[in-house]
Amino acid sequence: MGPAEVLTLAKSFFSRRNSIYAAYVEQESDTHVSLRGQGGEEIVIAATPENDHTLVAGSSYLFDAQISRFFTTLPLHGSAQ
């Protein structure tokens, strides 16, 4: 899965959450998407191509559980380091 596909999935995943956990796109580029949720909370998902796979990272102050749930929806190939 390439970075663009990961970021498309992130935008869809976070915009369809229960309204208290929903977040909507604020900024985006080819390798990241920044979303805003309740109370202005920011969620950032980054997807970077590396060799034959994509590295994905997420960051948020309050939405860690939702980021973890998003990660479980991605196919895992290889091992995490």
C-alpha positions as CSV (number, residue, x, y, z in Angstrom):
1,M,0.0,0.0,0.0
2,G,1.4,3.3,-1.0
3,P,1.4,6.6,1.0
4,A,-1.5,8.1,-0.9
5,E,-3.7,5.1,-0.2
6,V,-2.7,5.1,3.5
7,L,-3.6,8.8,3.8
8,T,-6.9,8.3,1.9
9,L,-7.8,5.6,4.4
10,A,-6.8,7.8,7.4
11,K,-9.1,10.7,6.1
12,S,-12.0,8.2,5.7
13,F,-11.4,6.5,9.0
14,F,-11.3,9.6,11.1
15,S,-14.1,11.5,9.4
16,R,-16.6,8.6,10.0
17,R,-15.9,8.1,13.7
18,N,-18.5,8.8,16.4
19,S,-18.9,12.6,16.5
20,I,-16.9,12.9,19.8
21,Y,-13.9,11.2,18.0
22,A,-14.4,12.5,14.5
23,A,-11.6,14.6,12.9
24,Y,-11.5,16.4,9.7
25,V,-8.7,17.4,7.3
26,E,-6.9,20.6,8.1
27,Q,-3.7,20.2,6.1
28,E,-2.2,17.6,3.8
29,S,0.7,16.8,1.5
30,D,1.9,13.8,-0.4
31,T,3.3,12.3,2.8
32,H,1.0,13.5,5.7
33,V,-2.4,14.5,6.7
34,S,-3.2,16.8,9.7
35,L,-6.7,16.5,11.1
36,R,-8.7,18.5,13.7
37,G,-11.0,16.9,16.2
38,Q,-13.0,17.8,19.2
39,G,-11.7,20.9,21.0
40,G,-9.2,21.6,18.3
41,E,-7.2,18.4,19.0
42,E,-4.7,17.6,16.2
43,I,-4.1,14.2,14.7
44,V,-1.2,13.8,12.3
45,I,-0.7,10.7,10.2
46,A,2.5,10.4,8.1
47,A,3.2,7.9,5.4
48,T,6.6,7.7,3.8
49,P,7.7,5.3,1.0
50,E,10.8,3.2,1.8
51,N,12.0,0.6,-0.7
52,D,9.0,-1.7,-1.3
53,H,6.9,-0.7,1.7
54,T,5.4,2.4,3.4
55,L,6.3,3.6,6.8
56,V,3.3,4.9,8.8
57,A,3.4,7.0,11.9
58,G,0.7,8.8,13.9
59,S,0.7,11.5,16.6
60,S,-1.9,13.1,18.9
61,Y,-2.1,14.3,22.4
62,L,-5.6,12.8,23.2
63,F,-6.5,10.5,20.3
64,D,-3.9,7.8,20.8
65,A,-6.5,5.0,21.1
66,Q,-8.1,6.1,17.8
67,I,-4.7,6.2,16.1
68,S,-4.1,2.7,17.4
69,R,-7.4,1.5,16.0
70,F,-6.6,3.1,12.6
71,F,-3.3,1.2,12.5
72,T,-5.1,-2.1,13.0
73,T,-7.0,-1.5,9.8
74,L,-3.7,-1.4,7.7
75,P,-2.2,-4.5,6.2
76,L,1.0,-5.4,8.0
77,H,3.9,-6.8,5.9
78,G,7.3,-7.4,7.5
79,S,8.0,-6.6,11.1
80,A,7.8,-3.4,13.0
81,Q,11.1,-1.9,14.3
